[in-house]
Amino acid sequence: MNTSALITMILAQGLVIGAALYFFYKVLTTPPKAEPDSYSENDDEPR
């Protein structure tokens, strides 16, 4: 394998690994979205 192909392969793999790590970090650090209680707020019958 020549030098330019090796550099291209290493850069491509680094880019993919970097993007995967970034989005994995975002998934782990994003706070959960507050969602309403669907059972009590969607009940059509008055109590």
N, C-alpha and C positions, 0 to 999 in steps of 0.2 A: 504494500500500500504506500503510495507516495505521500509526501508531507502535506500537500493541500487537502487531500482526501481525509487524512487523519485529523487535521485541524477542523475541517467542516464537520466531521462526525462528532468530535468532542464538543464543539460549540452547540450543535443540535441537541445532543444529549443533555448538556448543561442547561440549555433553554427549557427543555421539557421537564427536567427534574426541578428546576427553579420555579416554573409555573405550578407544578404539582404541589410543591412545598408551600408556596404562597397561598394557594386556594385551600389547602389542608389547614393551614394556620388560620385563615379567615373563618372556616367552618367551626373550628374549635373555640375561637374567641368572640364570635358574634353572639350577643345575648339573645335568648329566645324571644320570639314575638308574642306579645300579650294577646290572647284570644279569649273572647267571651265564652261563658258557659252556655253551650248550645242547647243543653237540655232545659234549663230554666227559662231562657230568653225566647225560645221558639215554641213554647207551650201555648196552644190556642185556648185551652180550657181555663176559665177563671177558677180560682181557688178561694 
